Amino acid sequence: MGFEALLGNDRLKQNLTESLAKKHISHFYLISGPEGSGKHMLAKLLAAAILCQGSEKPCGVCNSCRKVRDGNHPDFITVDDPEKKTVSVDLIRQARADIYVQPNESDYKIYLFPRAQDMGLPGQNALLKVLEEPPKYGVFLLLTDNPDKLLPTVRSRCTQLQMQGLSEDTLRRQLRLDFPQAQEEDLTAAIGRCGGFLGQARALLKSGGELPPQTEGFVTAFARKDTLLLMQTLVPMEKWKRDALTEILSSWVELMESALVCRSGIRAVSPYARELAQLRTGAELHDAVRSLKKALEYTQSNVSPAAVCGYLEWNLR
């Protein structure tokens, strides 16, 4: 479970290893990178290393490392409410008060903020009060997709760790392990669109994999202009609940947009998107995206699923 578990980012890992060996631990780390860049993995590895009881940190086998890995270490605390769009100032104030309670079983007490960019100004200002004079055992790990979304006064107090993209060879080697059934064309497309970040490549390949039978029927019907098959696909969906219809219509919008991207010359990960791009014009795909987005809007506005499917049967025929 050492830092080698994180692919690439060799200089960053070396610097952290050397700092930890010298027992130079910052009170505040700001780990930044886009979604899928590995910042959550780095945060967990760094927390394990700080709390590690072994000689090489993180050893991955001591009691502390195992607890961090399993998410039940009492001195590694996540400050977040995933069900809310923002990190409330009350949560931050609770963490600020709790940090003055001594660690349970370690020399340090670590607070993870997985969505630091979603702290409002009151929350960031509340955090600043403890950032200015933290207890010696307190460590804060702030994760963000963009450090510029944080106040300069917050950033200036942090040791900044910027995630770097991986090389094409590293990405291809790992993706072949993760997706042994994927075609080489799909791997190449995912690598070309992921910006060097493994998590994004994985998400692209997953989204381009097996699809529900309704989606396969929809793609075949629309790509080949088969009006009868389109009706056979949509009519049973008239009895669906709105949540299920919303989910599949959203996926169809993404699929059509991927096909449009493919028409512009950028490789698409999904073979279904490639089929759509090959058999329908850019104008036709654009019109389909517009109709699907309108159907999605109707669904979210409490229009009946039957009426929404009827709208699509008429507009996509």
C-alpha positions as CSV (number, residue, x, y, z in Angstrom):
1,M,0.0,0.0,0.0
2,G,3.0,2.3,-0.3
3,F,3.0,5.4,-2.5
4,E,3.8,3.1,-5.4
5,A,0.1,2.2,-5.4
6,L,-0.4,5.7,-7.0
7,L,0.6,5.5,-10.7
8,G,2.9,8.2,-12.1
9,N,3.5,11.4,-10.1
10,D,7.1,10.2,-9.3
11,R,8.5,13.5,-8.1
12,L,5.6,14.2,-5.9
13,K,5.8,10.7,-4.3
14,Q,9.6,11.1,-3.8
15,N,9.2,14.4,-2.1
16,L,6.5,13.1,0.2
17,T,8.6,10.0,1.0
18,E,11.6,12.1,1.9
19,S,9.6,14.6,4.0
20,L,8.0,11.8,5.9
21,A,11.3,10.1,6.5
22,K,12.5,13.3,8.1
23,K,9.2,13.6,10.0
24,H,8.5,16.8,8.2
25,I,4.7,16.8,8.2
26,S,2.7,19.9,7.2
27,H,-0.5,20.9,9.0
28,F,-2.2,21.6,5.7
29,Y,-2.0,19.9,2.3
30,L,-3.9,21.1,-0.7
31,I,-4.2,18.3,-3.2
32,S,-5.5,19.5,-6.6
33,G,-6.4,17.8,-9.8
34,P,-9.4,17.1,-12.0
35,E,-11.9,14.3,-11.4
36,G,-10.2,10.9,-11.9
37,S,-6.7,12.3,-11.3
38,G,-6.0,10.2,-8.3
39,K,-6.2,12.9,-5.6
40,H,-8.5,10.8,-3.4
41,M,-6.0,7.9,-3.5
42,L,-3.1,10.2,-2.7
43,A,-5.0,11.6,0.3
44,K,-5.7,8.2,1.7
45,L,-2.0,7.1,1.1
46,L,-0.8,10.3,2.8
47,A,-3.1,9.8,5.7
48,A,-1.9,6.2,6.1
49,A,1.7,7.4,5.9
50,I,1.2,10.0,8.6
51,L,-0.6,7.6,10.9
52,C,1.6,4.5,10.0
53,Q,3.3,2.5,12.8
54,G,5.8,0.9,10.5
55,S,9.3,1.9,9.5
56,E,8.6,2.6,5.8
57,K,5.5,4.8,5.5
58,P,2.9,3.9,4.5
59,C,3.8,0.2,5.2
60,G,0.3,-0.9,4.3
61,V,0.3,-3.8,6.8
62,C,0.2,-2.2,10.3
63,N,-3.0,-1.7,12.2
64,S,-3.2,2.0,11.4
65,C,-2.7,1.5,7.6
66,R,-5.3,-1.2,7.5
67,K,-7.8,1.0,9.4
68,V,-7.2,3.9,7.0
69,R,-7.6,1.6,4.0
70,D,-10.9,0.2,5.4
71,G,-12.2,3.7,6.3
72,N,-12.5,3.1,10.1
73,H,-9.5,4.9,11.6
74,P,-10.8,7.1,14.5
75,D,-8.2,9.7,13.8
76,F,-8.9,10.0,10.0
77,I,-12.1,12.1,9.7
78,T,-14.0,13.1,6.6
79,V,-15.7,16.5,6.6
80,D,-18.5,16.3,4.0
81,D,-22.1,15.7,3.4
82,P,-22.3,14.2,-0.1
83,E,-26.1,14.8,-0.3
84,K,-25.6,18.5,-0.3
85,K,-24.1,20.6,-3.1
86,T,-22.0,22.7,-0.7
87,V,-20.0,21.9,2.4
88,S,-21.9,23.7,5.1
89,V,-20.2,26.1,7.5
90,D,-21.6,24.1,10.4
91,L,-19.7,21.0,9.4
92,I,-16.5,23.1,9.2
93,R,-17.1,24.6,12.6
94,Q,-17.7,21.1,14.1
95,A,-14.4,20.0,12.7
96,R,-12.7,23.1,14.0
97,A,-14.0,22.4,17.5
98,D,-13.3,18.6,17.3
99,I,-9.6,19.1,16.4
100,Y,-8.9,20.4,19.9
101,V,-9.9,17.0,21.2
102,Q,-6.7,14.9,21.5
103,P,-6.2,12.0,19.0
104,N,-7.8,8.7,19.9
105,E,-4.9,6.3,19.2
106,S,-2.3,8.1,17.1
107,D,0.1,11.0,17.2
108,Y,-1.9,12.9,14.6
109,K,-5.5,13.7,13.9
110,I,-6.3,14.1,10.2
111,Y,-9.3,15.9,8.6
112,L,-10.1,15.2,5.0
113,F,-12.1,17.8,3.0
114,P,-12.9,15.9,-0.3
115,R,-14.7,18.9,-1.8
116,A,-12.7,21.9,-0.6
117,Q,-13.9,23.9,-3.7
118,D,-17.4,23.6,-2.5
119,M,-16.8,25.4,0.8
120,G,-18.4,28.9,0.6
121,L,-16.7,32.0,1.8
122,P,-18.1,31.7,5.3
123,G,-16.8,28.1,5.5
124,Q,-13.4,29.0,4.2
125,N,-13.2,31.9,6.7
126,A,-14.2,29.5,9.5
127,L,-11.4,27.1,8.5
128,L,-8.9,30.0,8.4
129,K,-9.2,30.4,12.1
130,V,-7.8,27.0,12.8
131,L,-5.3,27.2,9.9
132,E,-3.7,30.1,11.6
133,E,-3.0,28.3,14.9
134,P,-3.5,24.6,14.6
135,P,-2.7,22.1,17.4
136,K,0.6,20.4,16.8
137,Y,-1.1,17.1,16.1
138,G,-3.7,18.5,13.6
139,V,-3.5,17.8,9.8
140,F,-5.9,19.0,7.2
141,L,-6.1,17.4,3.7
142,L,-8.0,19.7,1.3
143,L,-8.9,18.2,-2.1
144,T,-10.0,20.4,-5.0
145,D,-10.4,20.3,-8.7
146,N,-9.1,23.9,-8.9
147,P,-7.1,25.6,-6.2
148,D,-8.1,29.0,-7.6
149,K,-11.6,28.3,-6.2
150,L,-10.1,28.7,-2.7
151,L,-9.2,32.0,-1.0
152,P,-5.6,33.1,-1.4
153,T,-5.3,33.2,2.4
154,V,-6.2,29.5,2.5
155,R,-3.9,28.5,-0.3
156,S,-1.0,30.4,1.2
157,R,-1.1,28.3,4.3
158,C,-1.1,24.9,2.5
159,T,1.6,22.7,1.1
160,Q,0.3,22.3,-2.5
161,L,0.4,18.9,-4.2
162,Q,-0.6,19.1,-7.9
163,M,-1.6,15.8,-9.6
164,Q,0.0,15.2,-12.9
165,G,-1.3,13.3,-15.9
166,L,0.1,9.8,-16.8
167,S,2.0,8.8,-19.9
168,E,0.2,7.1,-22.7
169,D,2.2,3.9,-22.1
170,T,1.3,3.9,-18.3
171,L,-2.4,4.5,-19.1
172,R,-2.6,1.8,-21.8
173,R,-0.8,-0.8,-19.6
174,Q,-3.2,-0.2,-16.7
175,L,-6.3,0.0,-18.9
176,R,-5.5,-3.3,-20.5
177,L,-5.5,-4.9,-17.0
178,D,-8.7,-3.1,-16.0
179,F,-10.6,-3.8,-19.3
180,P,-9.1,-7.0,-20.8
181,Q,-12.1,-7.3,-23.2
182,A,-11.9,-3.7,-24.5
183,Q,-10.9,-3.2,-28.2
184,E,-7.6,-1.4,-28.9
185,E,-9.6,1.3,-30.6
186,D,-11.6,1.9,-27.5
187,L,-8.5,2.1,-25.3
188,T,-6.9,4.6,-27.8
189,A,-10.0,6.7,-27.8
190,A,-10.2,6.8,-24.0
191,I,-6.5,7.7,-23.7
192,G,-6.9,10.5,-26.2
193,R,-9.8,12.0,-24.3
194,C,-8.9,11.5,-20.6
195,G,-6.3,14.3,-20.4
196,G,-3.8,11.8,-19.0
197,F,-5.9,10.9,-16.0
198,L,-6.7,7.2,-15.3
199,G,-10.0,7.8,-13.5
200,Q,-11.4,9.6,-16.5
201,A,-10.2,7.0,-18.9
202,R,-11.9,4.3,-16.8
203,A,-15.1,6.2,-16.7
204,L,-15.1,6.6,-20.5
205,L,-14.6,2.9,-21.0
206,K,-17.3,2.0,-18.5
207,S,-19.8,4.3,-20.1
208,G,-19.0,2.9,-23.5
209,G,-19.5,-0.7,-22.5
210,E,-22.6,-2.8,-22.2
211,L,-25.8,-0.8,-22.5
212,P,-29.4,-1.5,-21.5
213,P,-31.4,-3.3,-24.2
214,Q,-33.6,-0.2,-24.7
215,T,-30.4,1.8,-25.5
216,E,-29.2,-0.8,-28.0
217,G,-32.6,-0.8,-29.6
218,F,-32.7,3.0,-29.7
219,V,-29.2,3.3,-31.3
220,T,-30.0,0.7,-33.9
221,A,-33.4,2.3,-34.7
222,F,-32.1,5.8,-34.9
223,A,-28.8,5.0,-36.7
224,R,-30.6,2.9,-39.4
225,K,-33.8,5.1,-39.5
226,D,-35.9,2.2,-38.5
227,T,-39.2,3.8,-37.5
228,L,-40.9,0.5,-36.5
229,L,-38.0,-0.5,-34.2
230,L,-38.0,3.0,-32.7
231,M,-41.7,2.6,-31.8
232,Q,-41.1,-0.9,-30.4
233,T,-38.4,0.5,-28.2
234,L,-40.2,3.6,-26.9
235,V,-43.8,2.2,-26.5
236,P,-42.9,-0.1,-23.5
237,M,-41.1,2.8,-21.9
238,E,-44.4,4.8,-21.7
239,K,-45.1,2.9,-18.5
240,W,-41.8,3.7,-16.8
241,K,-41.4,5.8,-13.7
242,R,-40.0,9.3,-14.3
243,D,-36.8,8.6,-12.4
244,A,-35.9,5.6,-14.7
245,L,-36.9,7.6,-17.8
246,T,-34.8,10.5,-16.7
247,E,-31.8,8.3,-16.2
248,I,-32.0,6.6,-19.6
249,L,-32.7,9.9,-21.5
250,S,-29.7,11.5,-19.9
251,S,-27.5,8.6,-21.1
252,W,-29.0,9.0,-24.6
253,V,-28.1,12.7,-24.6
254,E,-24.5,11.8,-23.7
255,L,-24.4,9.1,-26.4
256,M,-25.6,11.5,-29.1
257,E,-23.2,14.2,-27.9
258,S,-20.3,11.6,-28.1
259,A,-21.4,10.8,-31.7
260,L,-21.3,14.5,-32.5
261,V,-17.8,14.7,-31.1
262,C,-16.9,11.7,-33.2
263,R,-18.3,13.5,-36.3
264,S,-15.9,16.3,-35.6
265,G,-12.9,14.0,-35.9
266,I,-12.3,13.1,-32.3
267,R,-12.3,9.4,-31.5
268,A,-15.3,8.2,-29.5
269,V,-14.9,5.5,-26.9
270,S,-18.3,4.0,-27.4
271,P,-18.8,1.8,-30.4
272,Y,-22.5,2.9,-30.4
273,A,-21.4,6.5,-30.7
274,R,-19.1,5.5,-33.6
275,E,-22.0,3.8,-35.3
276,L,-24.3,6.8,-34.9
277,A,-21.6,9.1,-36.2
278,Q,-21.0,6.9,-39.3
279,L,-24.7,6.5,-40.3
280,R,-26.2,9.9,-39.4
281,T,-25.2,13.4,-40.3
282,G,-24.0,16.1,-37.9
283,A,-27.2,18.0,-38.4
284,E,-29.3,15.0,-37.7
285,L,-27.4,14.2,-34.5
286,H,-27.7,17.8,-33.4
287,D,-31.5,17.7,-33.9
288,A,-31.7,14.5,-32.0
289,V,-29.7,16.0,-29.0
290,R,-32.1,18.9,-29.0
291,S,-35.2,16.6,-29.0
292,L,-33.8,14.4,-26.3
293,K,-32.9,17.4,-24.1
294,K,-36.5,18.7,-24.6
295,A,-37.9,15.3,-23.7
296,L,-35.7,15.3,-20.6
297,E,-37.0,18.7,-19.7
298,Y,-40.6,17.5,-20.1
299,T,-39.9,14.5,-17.9
300,Q,-38.4,16.7,-15.1
301,S,-41.4,19.0,-15.4
302,N,-43.9,16.2,-14.6
303,V,-45.1,15.5,-18.1
304,S,-46.2,11.9,-18.2
305,P,-43.7,9.3,-19.5
306,A,-46.3,8.3,-22.1
307,A,-46.4,11.8,-23.5
308,V,-42.6,12.1,-23.5
309,C,-42.2,8.9,-25.4
310,G,-44.8,9.9,-27.9
311,Y,-43.0,13.2,-28.4
312,L,-39.8,11.2,-29.1
313,E,-41.5,8.8,-31.5
314,W,-42.7,11.8,-33.6
315,N,-39.5,13.9,-33.5
316,L,-36.9,11.1,-34.0
317,R,-38.8,9.1,-36.6
